Amino acid sequence: MKYVECAYAGCVPVGVPAGSLDAVAGRYFRPYGGHGLDLLKDLCQPLRELEERAAGYRAA
């Protein structure tokens, strides 16, 4: 349920996708190993790319 709520909210997915998600939704996730640098690197992408990932995740 939390993955669906994340998508509806327009969030950018980060981390390991749940096994219950199909491959289309999973491709919008970026790995996050628990290090701040991983998250910072992911969120420092151009805003347009982040918006596209969030929209693609929601559409999936």
KOLDO-613768 format. One record per atom (N, C-alpha, C): residue in one letter; atom name; x, z, y. Coordinates in steps of 0.02 Angstrom, whole numbers. Layout:
N
("a" "CA" (X Z Y)),
...
END
This chain:
60
("m" "N" (41 0 -60)),
("m" "CA" (0 0 0)),
("m" "C" (44 0 63)),
("k" "N" (99 37 62)),
("k" "CA" (140 41 122)),
("k" "C" (170 -27 140)),
("y" "N" (184 -69 90)),
("y" "CA" (211 -135 104)),
("y" "C" (159 -179 138)),
("v" "N" (97 -172 117)),
("v" "CA" (42 -210 149)),
("v" "C" (32 -187 220)),
("e" "N" (33 -122 231)),
("e" "CA" (24 -94 298)),
("e" "C" (82 -116 344)),
("c" "N" (142 -118 317)),
("c" "CA" (200 -141 356)),
("c" "C" (190 -213 378)),
("a" "N" (167 -255 332)),
("a" "CA" (155 -326 348)),
("a" "C" (100 -333 400)),
("y" "N" (45 -297 392)),
("y" "CA" (-10 -301 440)),
("y" "C" (12 -279 510)),
("a" "N" (58 -231 512)),
("a" "CA" (81 -205 576)),
("a" "C" (131 -251 610)),
("g" "N" (154 -302 574)),
("g" "CA" (202 -350 603)),
("g" "C" (273 -324 602)),
("c" "N" (289 -281 555)),
("c" "CA" (356 -253 550)),
("c" "C" (404 -301 516)),
("v" "N" (468 -293 531)),
("v" "CA" (521 -331 498)),
("v" "C" (541 -291 437)),
("p" "N" (534 -319 376)),
("p" "CA" (551 -280 317)),
("p" "C" (627 -275 306)),
("v" "N" (649 -214 291)),
("v" "CA" (720 -201 278)),
("v" "C" (724 -159 215)),
("g" "N" (772 -174 174)),
("g" "CA" (782 -135 113)),
("g" "C" (770 -176 51)),
("v" "N" (756 -143 -4)),
("v" "CA" (743 -176 -67)),
("v" "C" (668 -181 -77)),
("p" "N" (643 -242 -86)),
("p" "CA" (570 -249 -95)),
("p" "C" (547 -219 -162)),
("a" "N" (487 -196 -163)),
("a" "CA" (458 -168 -224)),
("a" "C" (451 -223 -276)),
("g" "N" (458 -205 -338)),
("g" "CA" (451 -253 -392)),
("g" "C" (381 -283 -396)),
("s" "N" (332 -248 -367)),
("s" "CA" (263 -272 -368)),
("s" "C" (251 -327 -317)),
("l" "N" (297 -338 -271)),
("l" "CA" (289 -392 -222)),
("l" "C" (312 -457 -254)),
("d" "N" (278 -511 -236)),
("d" "CA" (301 -575 -263)),
("d" "C" (364 -598 -228)),
("a" "N" (395 -649 -256)),
("a" "CA" (460 -673 -231)),
("a" "C" (455 -700 -160)),
("v" "N" (398 -728 -142)),
("v" "CA" (390 -756 -75)),
("v" "C" (395 -701 -22)),
("a" "N" (362 -645 -33)),
("a" "CA" (365 -589 14)),
("a" "C" (435 -558 13)),
("g" "N" (466 -554 -45)),
("g" "CA" (531 -523 -52)),
("g" "C" (587 -558 -15)),
("r" "N" (579 -622 -3)),
("r" "CA" (633 -659 30)),
("r" "C" (642 -640 104)),
("y" "N" (594 -605 133)),
("y" "CA" (599 -585 203)),
("y" "C" (636 -518 211)),
("f" "N" (651 -485 157)),
("f" "CA" (688 -422 159)),
("f" "C" (762 -436 165)),
("r" "N" (798 -390 198)),
("r" "CA" (870 -392 201)),
("r" "C" (895 -327 170)),
("p" "N" (948 -330 131)),
("p" "CA" (973 -269 99)),
("p" "C" (992 -215 150)),
("y" "N" (981 -153 131)),
("y" "CA" (1000 -97 173)),
("y" "C" (1028 -44 127)),
("g" "N" (1092 -32 131)),
("g" "CA" (1125 15 87)),
("g" "C" (1127 86 111)),
("g" "N" (1090 103 162)),
("g" "CA" (1090 171 188)),
("g" "C" (1142 184 241)),
("h" "N" (1179 133 260)),
("h" "CA" (1229 140 313)),
("h" "C" (1201 114 379)),
("g" "N" (1212 151 431)),
("g" "CA" (1187 131 497)),
("g" "C" (1210 61 518)),
("l" "N" (1270 43 496)),
("l" "CA" (1297 -22 514)),
("l" "C" (1256 -79 484)),
("d" "N" (1232 -70 422)),
("d" "CA" (1189 -120 390)),
("d" "C" (1126 -132 431)),
("l" "N" (1094 -78 451)),
("l" "CA" (1032 -83 489)),
("l" "C" (1046 -112 558)),
("l" "N" (1099 -90 590)),
("l" "CA" (1116 -116 656)),
("l" "C" (1130 -191 654)),
("k" "N" (1166 -213 603)),
("k" "CA" (1181 -284 594)),
("k" "C" (1117 -324 586)),
("d" "N" (1070 -297 547)),
("d" "CA" (1007 -331 536)),
("d" "C" (965 -336 600)),
("l" "N" (962 -282 637)),
("l" "CA" (920 -280 697)),
("l" "C" (952 -312 758)),
("c" "N" (1015 -330 754)),
("c" "CA" (1049 -364 809)),
("c" "C" (1041 -440 806)),
("q" "N" (999 -464 762)),
("q" "CA" (985 -535 758)),
("q" "C" (945 -555 820)),
("p" "N" (945 -618 837)),
("p" "CA" (904 -640 893)),
("p" "C" (831 -623 881)),
("l" "N" (797 -604 933)),
("l" "CA" (727 -582 929)),
("l" "C" (684 -634 894)),
("r" "N" (697 -697 908)),
("r" "CA" (657 -750 877)),
("r" "C" (661 -749 801)),
("e" "N" (721 -736 774)),
("e" "CA" (730 -732 702)),
("e" "C" (692 -672 673)),
("l" "N" (695 -616 708)),
("l" "CA" (659 -557 684)),
("l" "C" (583 -569 686)),
("e" "N" (559 -602 738)),
("e" "CA" (488 -618 742)),
("e" "C" (467 -664 685)),
("e" "N" (509 -713 669)),
("e" "CA" (494 -759 615)),
("e" "C" (492 -724 548)),
("r" "N" (539 -678 538)),
("r" "CA" (538 -639 475)),
("r" "C" (475 -597 469)),
("a" "N" (457 -564 524)),
("a" "CA" (396 -522 522)),
("a" "C" (334 -565 511)),
("a" "N" (330 -622 544)),
("a" "CA" (272 -666 535)),
("a" "C" (270 -695 464)),
("g" "N" (328 -714 438)),
("g" "CA" (330 -741 370)),
("g" "C" (310 -689 318)),
("y" "N" (334 -628 328)),
("y" "CA" (316 -573 283)),
("y" "C" (241 -561 285)),
("r" "N" (213 -560 344)),
("r" "CA" (141 -549 350)),
("r" "C" (102 -606 318)),
("a" "N" (124 -667 327)),
("a" "CA" (89 -724 297)),
("a" "C" (93 -724 221)),
("a" "N" (150 -699 194)),
("a" "CA" (158 -697 121)),
("a" "C" (112 -644 92)),
END
